[in-house]
Amino acid sequence: KGKVNNITLDGCKKTAVVFGDVIAGLDIINCQSVQAQVTGATPLVNIDKTDGAHVYLSKDSIKAEIVTAKCSEINISVPKNEEGEFTECALPEQFKNSWNGKNFTTVPTEIAA
C-alpha cells in the first residue's frame, strides 16, 4: 500500500493492472487490448498509440483528465453506484476540425459521438 509516482504500460498486449493511488498518472503507450483499474486516486490517464484499452476509474479518480492520441477502441468505466456497478463510455475516435476565422475548432463527428 502507498502511493507511487507514475505507472507506465509500454508495448503491452492483453495485459491488466489494478492499482491504488498514483501521484502523477497512468501512461498507456503502444499497447493492444489492455485494462487498467484505479482503486484510489489519479489526476491523469494518458493513452497514446493504443488499440483497445479499458480503464476503470474509482470515485476518487472520477475527475481525472483523460488524454488520448492515435488511439482506437478506448473505453472508460465510471462508478454508477455504491454497489460497485460501472457505466461504460466509449471515447470518440473521429473528429471534425473547422476554421472559424481565427483558429480551428474540434468536435467529435456525429458518427463518433
Disulfide bonds with the S-S distance in Angstrom:
none
